[in-house]
Amino acid sequence: MNPPVHTLHQGTLPLLISIPHGGEILPEAYARRMTHAAQAVADTDWHLPRLYAFARAMGASVLQANYSRYVIDLNRPSTGESLYPGQTTTGLCPLETFRGEPLYTDGRGPDAQETADRVATYWQPYHQALRQELDRLRARHGKVLLWEAHSIASQLPRLFDGELPGLNLGTFDGAASDPALAAAAVAAAQAGPHSWVLNGRFKGGYITRHYGQPGQGVHAVQLEMAQCLYMDESAPYAYREDRAAQVLPTLEAMVRATLGAL
C-alpha cells in the first residue's frame, strides 16, 4: 500500500502551516528512471515539521506533503506556468535539480499524460485538503492565516546571486495578506539576530498567491528560510540543534506576531 499523499493535523487556532516541499518519497515507478542525484532528494525542505513543532503545540493545523517535490511541485500552478518569468526556476514536474543536474536518465522525464496523472494523484489531493482546511478554520474563526513554510540552501548560484538572507518573507508584494500581518512578521524578524527581507527573491509561490485572498478572510505569508540557520546544507542534511536553538525564538515570535495581527 502506498503512503498517503499528505498528512494533516487539524488544530484549533485560525492558523494553517503548509509544508508542500517536505516530502522525501520517490515512488519506485519513477525512481527506477531517475538519476543518483534525484534519489538523494537534495532539494527537500528538510526537517520543517520538527522545526514547526511549536506551532502544532500552539494549536495550529499542519498540512505536510509526503512525496518529493521531484515527483511534482505542489507550489506551482497545475498548468506549469512560471511564477518568476525570465528567472531560472524548476517546473511542475522538475527535470533538473536546483543545481542543474538532470533528474532522469536518458531524458526519460514525464510526458504530458504522466504529468496529468501526477497532477491527479498528488497535486489535486494536497490542494483539496488545503482548501478544505482553510474553509474549516475560516468558518470557525471568520478569518485564517496560511503560513507557507519553506527552506532552501543559502547559496544556489543557478537560482540567485550571493548568499540568501536568513529569513525571506513573501506576501506577493502585499496582495496575499493585510499589510498589518507583514508588518508584524517583519517587526519580529527585526528583533532577532538574523538577516531578513520582505518580498525579495521569493515573493510567495503558487499557494501564497492563489489562496491568499485578504478580502475573503484568508491571509497568506510565505517564509523561505536559509537552511544554514538550522541544519547542515550538505548530505546527510542533519538537523542541528545548536543552530535551531538560535533561530527558533525568532521563528516562533514571527508566527505568533503575525497570527496576533490577524
ABEGO torsion letter per residue (X at the ends): XBBBABBBBBBABBBBBBBAAABABBBAAAAAABBAAAAAGAABBBGAAAAAAAAAAAGBBBBBBABBAAABBAABBAAGBBABBGBBBBBABBABBAAGBBABBGGBBBBAAAAAAAAAAAAAAAAAAAAAAAAAAAAAAGBBBBBBBBBBBABBAAABBEBBBABBBBAGGGAABBAAAAAAAAAAAAABABBBBBGBABAEBAAAAAABBAAAGBBBBBBBBBAAAABBABOAGBBBAAAAAAAAAAAAAAAAAAAAAX
